[in-house]
Amino acid sequence: MTFTLERLFLWFLLYSFIGWVYESILVSISEHRPVNRGFLNGPICPIYGCGAVLAIVLLHDFTNPILIFLISSLGASVLEYVTSWGMEKLFHARWWDYSHFRFNIQGRICLLGAIVFGFGGVAIIDLVQPQVERLTAMIPPIAMHVMCVVCAVAVLADTIVTVLGVIDLSDNLAKFSETVQTYAEKAGDSWQWGKEAFRDKMHDFSTSSQEIAANMQRLASSVLNRQQRRMISAFPRMRSTESTKYSKIIETVREMLRRK
């Protein structure tokens, strides 16, 4: 039983990595810059690993591709919706938003995503997983134990570091806002939050505006920790659920990081 659980864990890591590659390529193309997409620092997106392993466990005896497609679409959509809701409640932020797609539910899931996940489920069950099982069956038990222990410790440590780094995002956004506004007042200027407002400031050649813009990177680095800056950069549609102002600050920081 232990060996079976270890194989499931390795499969989880593999499909989490594949999901990270898929997400990173999509976001990097849309953002026109390299993006380390994913909640964790490491190259994995756990939601993909969880979805793939659940599909393998539940659908491995299914032979009808249409049925696999429908169950995969529904199951992945439920998993994505629950994950979005849970992360929003825990961190007071919406990490992704499909409101700009047609046929979405509260911006958490959309029809296009469900279709992609459906085809992904068919590809995993019928094409990819048989080869993965064959390869993992060749790994000696001792090597399997060592790989699982090392990877489990790494994922756990990554999760702890990430959660601790992001949990106080709202407090740090408020602190960042106060710091910038105070600096602007001392410079005899004012500061408006938002992507377009930041761009306007960057094109304003007044001395005060240039001084404020020049100090934004330093202020962000001193107030927002590395995890928070990475999250803001990695999730282009991330927004606060506590305050519209915080969402505007996130927009500003993201635009600033893009110009770094």
Disulfide bonds with the S-S distance in Angstrom:
none
